[in-house]
Structure formats: structure tokens, C-alpha cells
Amino acid sequence: MIPHPALTDVDSTVPVVVTTDRSLRVKVIDSCGMTCTFCHNEGTPVSADNRTHQIGAFIPDGPSGRVSIYAATNGSRFLSAPVFPDEAFRHALTQLREALDFNEVHLTGGEPTLHPRLPQLIATAKECGYEVSVTSNGENGHRVLADCARAGLDHVNFSIFGTTPEELAQVQHSRYRKPALAQRKIDALNESIRLAMEVSIGTRANVVLPNRSHVPRVHRLLNKYSDSLSVRVLSSLADGKESLQAIDLLLTDLKADLEEVRLIAGTSGFRMAYRLPSGRELIVKHIRPLRLPDACTDCRFNNPTDCEEGYYGVRLYRDTTGEFHVGVCIQRMDLCLPVEEFVVGKACAEVAHLRETDFHNLTA
């Protein structure tokens, strides 16, 4: 079984379901209207702050107020550029689906709803045989989600960084810690959530729980929205035991019963499904220490302290020259390869082998 504290006291009668990760994350745009102080920006430097910087001299923060927390050390060799719904994108999706049997794509950013052709990107991915999800902060969803639904969007995962203006302002760059601005962002998020549910997109809310002081935020979230909004609580890797203790407190407060453990072979993320007395489901998402057996062995971050995400899955990027790159770690962007090299190379075979052996180990 997985060496993770959350699973230490799980009753043997709780069902364990094992599936295999077949998802691909695609960074479709770098732009974002928020300045969250913990943003990893999918491993790439903030493009607006690095256009005049040379490879090897990218900075993790700059005049925009945005950050990319790993950019100073992850060896990124390119700036990301918007993905277009063209033949090059279609070809990259097809190559990766054929190489690794992907069936789901998660469109990320930056903030994907700021992409002027997001519905067309969704339609292109659907035509290539993918189920499509979008991860969003909700700031622009009310303008585009109806068109995204018509294009075939299956799910939208809203990242909720605050349920009050004070909470949201607290995690933004100091220049933007203004309650009025934060309130506008929250209002936009609320409208985006309402619209997503209205047009029958599968709607999920992701909220990170760093410590006990954030527990009331989840209570407010559950009270604010109907059961049709799926709420997922994420542990904070940076806060370790404090975060796990906060989750335990939340579950106790809610009188939540563990119904199912959902393990996903080939990715570090796993989920625990709880049922509240009202009948509502609550998902808690954790990270387990999964590593690629070859690529991670000699990595300088390969220890319990520095490797924050483990092997989370495959990511696709487009650079400013139009070339697509595949990455396997946001803390080691130097491992990125052009798509054509990745699909025929050792890294792709290693990902496929890890999925197979991890599934065997979890089911055994």
C-alpha cells in the first residue's frame, strides 16, 4: 500500500478502487489576472516578465506581480506561448494519445478562460478523442463557458483561493491586496460557477487547506453552494503535517465517513471519498511519493523534503517559436523534450512502464 499518513488508519473494510492515469495536461495560455503568491505556473516562467531575458536567466517574479515559484531552479529552456486550435495542436494530441493511450486532457494556464479561442481548443481535443476538462480561477468564465459547453467541455475545475475578499487578498501580490478588487474576482467566480452548473458542465471546486485557520473557508464553501458542486479539498505540500491535521479537523467537524479510497496508477495524486451526514460527497486529494524509476533516481530534488509533487503526469507546452514540448516534472523543466523526440524516446517508455508496474503494485 502507499506510504502516506492519510492511509495509516483506514479500515480494511473500506473499498479501494484502482484506476490508471490516462490524462494529459496542456498549458494553453500564460496570461492570468491573479497574482497568487504560491503559483507554479505549470513550471514555466511568467512570459510577460521574461520576454527580454535569455535562457538560463529567467526570473521567478517581476513587474507583473505574478510568480512562478520553481522558475529560478527548474532549468526551463523556453517561454510558453498560446496554443492554437490548428493542425500542429491536433498532431501533438494525436501523437501523445497514440503513444500513451491518453483519453482525457486538462487545459491549464495561466488562466485558460482568457484564451480567445478556448471553445475551439476544446472542440479540437474532442475531435482527437479526448474528454476535456478546464482548470480555472473563474475570473472570466461567465464570458466563455456557455460557448465551451457547446464545444463539448466535460468538466471545469474551479480553484478557490478565498471565499471572502480578505482571504483572497491575503494570497495575492502586495500591490493587489485590495478588498474591492478581491470582491470583483469572487463575484466573477460565483457567476462562473453558477453558469457552469446551469449549462450542465460537470462542476468541481478545488480548495487547498494549509492549516487549521483555513477550515472555516471549506465550511463556507459547502454552505454556499448546492450539492451539485463537487468540492475537493487538497492537502498543502508546503505545510505538511499542519495541512493533514487541518484536514482531519475538517472531517471531524463535518462528521464525514470514509466511503472509498481511489488510487490512480501512474500518478502521485490519489483521492479519498467521504460522505457527509447530508448525503453530500466530499473528496480529499493527497500526493503520494511516486517517482519515475530512471529520470528521478539521480535528481537533486529526489528526497522527501524537496520533491513536492512527485511524478504527477505528462504536460504539453507550446513555446514562442511554435514548437510543442512534453514535460514530466514542473521542478525539472530541463527534462522537457520536443513531442517528436518524446514519443519515440526513453522517457515515454518509462512513463508507460511506470503506469503498468504501479497498477500491478497497487492491485497486488
C-alpha positions in Angstrom: 0.0 0.0 0.0 1.0 3.6 -0.4 3.3 5.0 2.4 1.1 8.1 3.1 -0.1 9.2 6.6 -3.7 9.6 5.3 -3.9 5.9 4.8 -2.4 4.8 8.1 -5.7 4.2 9.9 -8.0 3.3 7.0 -10.3 0.4 8.0 -9.7 -2.7 5.9 -13.5 -2.8 5.0 -13.3 0.5 3.1 -13.3 -0.3 -0.6 -10.2 0.6 -2.6 -10.6 1.3 -6.3 -7.6 1.4 -8.6 -7.6 3.1 -12.0 -4.9 4.1 -14.4 -3.9 7.7 -15.2 -4.6 8.4 -18.8 -4.7 12.2 -18.7 -2.6 14.9 -20.3 -2.3 18.5 -19.0 -2.0 21.2 -21.7 -0.8 24.7 -20.8 -2.9 26.7 -23.4 -2.0 30.3 -22.2 0.3 32.0 -19.8 -1.9 35.1 -19.1 -3.6 35.4 -15.7 -5.5 38.1 -13.9 -4.4 36.9 -10.5 -1.1 37.2 -8.7 -1.3 34.2 -6.3 1.9 34.0 -4.2 2.2 30.2 -4.4 1.7 29.8 -8.2 3.9 27.3 -10.0 2.6 28.4 -13.5 2.9 24.8 -14.7 6.7 25.1 -14.3 7.2 27.8 -16.9 8.4 31.4 -16.2 5.9 34.2 -16.4 6.1 35.2 -20.0 5.3 38.9 -19.5 8.2 39.3 -17.1 10.8 37.3 -19.1 10.5 38.4 -22.8 13.8 40.2 -22.6 15.6 37.5 -20.5 17.8 34.9 -22.1 17.6 31.2 -21.4 19.2 30.4 -18.2 18.4 33.9 -16.8 14.7 33.6 -16.4 13.3 35.2 -13.2 10.6 33.7 -10.9 8.9 37.1 -10.4 8.8 40.5 -11.9 6.8 43.7 -12.7 3.6 41.9 -13.3 3.4 40.8 -9.7 2.9 37.2 -10.8 5.2 34.4 -9.7 6.4 31.0 -10.9 7.9 29.5 -7.8 10.2 27.0 -9.4 11.4 29.1 -12.3 14.7 30.1 -10.6 15.8 26.5 -10.2 13.9 24.2 -12.6 16.1 24.8 -15.7 13.3 25.9 -18.0 14.7 26.5 -21.5 11.7 28.2 -23.1 8.8 30.6 -22.5 5.3 29.3 -23.1 3.1 30.8 -25.8 -0.6 30.4 -26.5 -1.8 27.1 -28.1 -3.9 27.5 -31.2 -6.6 25.1 -32.5 -4.6 24.3 -35.6 -3.1 21.2 -37.2 0.0 21.4 -35.1 -2.0 21.1 -31.9 -4.1 18.3 -33.4 -1.0 16.5 -34.4 0.6 16.8 -31.0 -2.6 15.5 -29.3 -2.8 12.6 -31.7 0.9 11.6 -31.3 0.6 11.6 -27.5 -2.7 9.7 -27.5 -1.3 7.0 -29.7 1.9 6.8 -27.7 0.4 6.7 -24.2 -3.3 5.8 -24.7 -4.5 9.1 -23.3 -8.2 9.7 -23.2 -8.5 12.9 -21.1 -7.0 16.4 -21.5 -6.9 19.1 -18.8 -6.5 22.6 -20.2 -4.5 24.8 -17.8 -2.6 28.1 -17.8 -2.2 30.8 -16.7 -6.0 31.2 -16.8 -7.5 29.2 -19.7 -10.7 31.2 -19.9 -8.6 34.2 -21.0 -7.7 32.4 -24.2 -9.8 34.0 -27.0 -10.2 30.6 -28.8 -10.8 28.3 -25.9 -14.0 26.8 -27.3 -12.2 25.9 -30.5 -9.4 24.3 -28.5 -11.9 22.2 -26.7 -13.6 21.2 -29.9 -10.2 20.2 -31.4 -9.4 18.0 -28.4 -12.8 16.4 -28.6 -12.3 15.6 -32.3 -9.0 13.9 -31.3 -10.8 11.5 -29.0 -10.3 13.2 -25.6 -12.6 14.0 -22.7 -11.9 17.7 -21.9 -11.6 19.5 -18.5 -10.5 23.1 -17.8 -8.9 24.3 -14.6 -9.9 27.9 -13.9 -9.9 30.6 -11.2 -13.3 31.7 -12.5 -12.3 35.3 -13.4 -13.6 35.1 -17.0 -15.7 32.0 -17.1 -19.0 33.9 -17.3 -18.0 35.2 -20.7 -16.9 31.9 -22.3 -18.3 28.9 -20.5 -21.6 28.7 -22.4 -19.6 28.5 -25.7 -17.3 26.0 -24.1 -20.3 23.8 -23.2 -21.5 23.9 -26.8 -18.0 22.9 -27.9 -18.2 19.8 -25.7 -16.4 20.7 -22.4 -17.0 17.9 -19.9 -15.7 19.4 -16.6 -14.4 22.6 -15.1 -12.3 22.6 -12.0 -12.5 25.9 -10.2 -9.6 26.7 -8.0 -10.9 28.7 -5.0 -8.2 30.7 -3.2 -10.6 32.6 -0.9 -14.3 32.8 0.0 -14.1 36.3 1.3 -12.3 39.4 -0.1 -9.9 39.3 2.9 -8.9 35.7 2.3 -8.3 36.2 -1.4 -6.4 39.4 -1.0 -4.1 37.7 1.5 -2.6 35.3 -1.1 -2.1 38.0 -3.8 0.9 40.2 -4.5 1.1 43.0 -2.0 0.2 45.6 -4.7 -3.1 43.8 -5.3 -4.3 43.2 -1.7 -7.3 45.4 -2.2 -10.6 44.2 -0.8 -12.6 45.8 -3.7 -10.5 44.1 -6.3 -10.8 40.8 -4.5 -14.5 41.1 -4.2 -14.8 41.6 -8.0 -12.8 38.4 -8.5 -15.0 36.5 -6.1 -18.2 37.8 -7.8 -16.8 36.7 -11.1 -16.0 33.2 -9.7 -19.5 32.9 -8.2 -21.1 33.8 -11.6 -18.8 31.3 -13.4 -19.8 28.5 -11.0 -23.5 29.3 -11.4 -23.2 29.4 -15.2 -21.2 26.2 -15.4 -23.8 24.3 -13.5 -26.6 26.0 -15.5 -25.2 24.7 -18.8 -24.6 21.2 -17.4 -20.8 21.2 -17.3 -19.5 18.9 -14.6 -18.5 21.5 -11.9 -15.9 21.0 -9.3 -14.3 23.3 -6.7 -10.7 22.7 -5.5 -9.6 24.3 -2.3 -6.2 23.9 -0.6 -6.2 23.6 3.2 -2.8 24.7 4.5 -3.7 24.8 8.2 -6.5 24.9 10.8 -7.2 28.6 10.2 -8.5 27.7 6.7 -11.0 25.2 7.9 -13.9 27.8 8.1 -13.3 28.5 4.4 -14.4 25.0 3.5 -17.4 25.2 5.7 -18.4 28.5 3.9 -17.9 26.9 0.6 -20.1 23.9 1.4 -22.8 26.1 2.8 -22.7 28.5 -0.1 -23.2 26.1 -3.0 -25.6 23.2 -3.6 -24.7 19.6 -3.6 -24.4 19.8 -7.4 -21.0 21.5 -6.9 -18.4 18.8 -6.2 -15.9 20.0 -3.5 -12.4 18.7 -3.4 -10.1 19.5 -0.6 -6.3 19.4 -1.4 -3.6 19.0 1.1 -0.8 21.6 1.0 2.6 20.0 0.3 4.4 23.1 1.7 2.6 22.8 5.0 3.0 19.0 5.5 1.6 17.8 8.9 -0.2 21.1 9.6 -2.2 20.6 6.4 -3.0 16.9 7.2 -4.1 17.9 10.8 -6.3 20.6 9.4 -8.0 18.1 7.0 -8.5 15.7 10.0 -10.2 18.6 11.9 -12.4 19.4 9.0 -13.5 15.8 8.6 -14.3 15.6 12.3 -16.3 18.8 12.2 -18.3 17.6 9.3 -18.8 14.1 10.7 -17.6 12.7 7.4 -17.4 8.9 6.8 -14.8 7.5 4.5 -16.6 5.6 1.7 -13.9 4.8 -0.8 -10.1 5.1 -1.5 -9.4 5.9 -5.1 -5.9 5.2 -6.2 -4.6 6.2 -9.6 -1.8 4.2 -11.0 0.9 6.2 -12.8 0.4 9.5 -11.0 1.2 10.8 -7.5 -2.3 12.1 -6.9 -4.9 9.9 -5.1 -8.3 10.6 -3.7 -10.4 9.7 -0.6 -14.1 10.0 -0.9 -16.2 10.9 2.2 -19.9 11.1 2.7 -21.4 13.8 4.9 -24.5 13.3 7.0 -26.5 15.3 4.5 -25.6 12.7 1.8 -23.1 15.1 0.1 -19.8 13.7 -1.1 -16.5 15.4 -0.2 -13.3 14.4 -1.9 -9.9 14.8 -0.3 -6.9 14.8 -2.6 -3.4 13.8 -1.5 0.0 13.4 -3.1 2.0 10.1 -2.6 5.7 9.8 -3.2 5.7 8.3 -6.7 8.8 8.6 -8.8 9.9 7.8 -12.3 12.5 5.0 -11.7 15.2 6.3 -14.0 14.6 10.1 -14.5 14.1 10.7 -10.8 16.9 8.5 -9.4 19.7 11.0 -9.6 17.6 14.1 -9.4 18.8 16.6 -6.8 15.2 17.0 -5.6 14.7 13.3 -5.1 14.2 13.4 -1.3 11.1 13.7 1.0 11.7 17.5 1.5 12.5 18.9 -1.9 10.3 16.8 -4.3 7.0 18.4 -3.7 4.8 16.9 -6.5 6.4 13.6 -7.3 5.6 12.2 -10.7 2.2 13.8 -11.4 1.8 13.1 -15.1 2.6 14.4 -18.6 2.3 18.0 -19.6 2.3 19.6 -23.0 3.5 23.2 -23.8 3.9 25.4 -26.9 6.9 27.7 -27.0 7.3 31.1 -28.7 8.6 29.6 -31.9 5.6 27.3 -32.2 7.3 24.1 -31.1 5.5 21.7 -28.7 7.3 20.3 -25.7 6.5 17.5 -23.3 7.4 17.7 -19.6 7.2 15.2 -16.8 8.1 17.5 -13.8 7.5 21.1 -13.1 10.6 21.2 -10.8 12.7 19.8 -13.6 11.7 21.6 -16.8 15.2 20.8 -18.2 13.7 17.3 -18.8 11.3 18.7 -21.4 11.6 17.3 -24.9 10.0 18.2 -28.2 7.0 16.0 -28.9 8.6 14.1 -31.7 11.6 13.2 -29.5 9.5 12.3 -26.5 7.1 9.8 -28.2 10.0 7.7 -29.6 12.3 8.1 -26.6 13.2 6.6 -23.3 11.0 9.0 -21.3 7.8 7.9 -23.0 8.6 4.3 -22.5 9.4 5.0 -18.8 6.0 6.6 -18.3 4.2 3.7 -19.8 6.2 1.2 -17.8 5.6 3.1 -14.6 1.8 3.1 -15.2 1.9 -0.7 -15.7 4.1 -1.6 -12.7 2.3 0.9 -10.4 -1.1 -0.6 -11.3 0.3 -4.1 -10.6 1.8 -3.0 -7.2 -1.4 -1.2 -6.1 -3.7 -4.1 -7.1 -1.4 -6.7 -5.6 
